[in-house]
């Protein structure tokens, strides 16, 4: 099966979620984590912040992604850490 074969097989997953999944998976480190901000994803994919948020929700709901909230030392929000599931078989 191809590198993205699992995500291609998901017919009910919207194309926005597939694009964001490929973006995140391409940017993961060897342990499967990455932490781009929503603005960065939106800018790089030329889609809106709302579309990125909906895609992340779709991916989390379907089990392709886990999200961990991160905070700065002063308590303000930082970018989320994403754990990309590479093998869903």
NORFEN-V480764 format. One record per residue. RES is the residue in three letters. PSI is psi in whole degrees, 0 to 359 (none if undefined). D_LAST is the distance of its C-alpha to the last C-alpha in Angstrom with 1 decimal. Layout:
# NORFEN-V480764
RES:PSI:D_LAST  RES:PSI:D_LAST
This chain:
# NORFEN-V480764
UNK:147:11.2  UNK:169:13.3  UNK:318:13.0  UNK:20:12.5  UNK:320:10.8  UNK:317:8.1  UNK:325:11.2  UNK:327:13.4  UNK:344:11.7  UNK:90:12.4  UNK:331:15.9  UNK:352:17.1  UNK:126:16.5  UNK:154:19.9  UNK:330:20.7  UNK:321:22.1  UNK:322:18.7  UNK:319:17.1  UNK:316:20.2  UNK:321:20.1  UNK:313:16.4  UNK:320:17.4  UNK:310:20.5  UNK:317:19.1  UNK:325:16.4  UNK:337:19.4  UNK:8:21.4  UNK:153:19.3  UNK:179:20.7  UNK:336:19.0  UNK:2:17.9  UNK:17:16.1  UNK:153:19.1  UNK:165:21.6  UNK:48:24.5  UNK:149:26.0  UNK:160:28.3  UNK:320:28.0  UNK:320:31.2  UNK:314:29.9  UNK:313:26.7  UNK:315:29.0  UNK:313:31.5  UNK:326:29.3  UNK:357:27.5  UNK:47:30.8  UNK:168:29.7  UNK:161:31.1  UNK:320:30.3  UNK:321:29.7  UNK:320:27.1  UNK:315:25.3  UNK:317:25.5  UNK:319:24.2  UNK:317:21.2  UNK:320:20.4  UNK:315:20.8  UNK:315:18.4  UNK:321:15.7  UNK:315:16.3  UNK:324:16.5  UNK:357:13.1  UNK:11:11.4  UNK:347:11.2  UNK:143:14.2  UNK:144:16.4  UNK:136:20.1  UNK:125:22.9  UNK:141:26.5  UNK:150:28.9  UNK:151:32.7  UNK:170:35.6  UNK:330:38.3  UNK:2:40.5  UNK:352:38.0  UNK:159:37.2  UNK:145:33.6  UNK:185:31.9  UNK:151:28.8  UNK:154:25.6  UNK:131:23.1  UNK:136:19.6  UNK:108:16.4  UNK:124:13.9  UNK:116:10.2  UNK:329:9.2  UNK:107:5.7  UNK:11:3.8  UNK:none:0.0
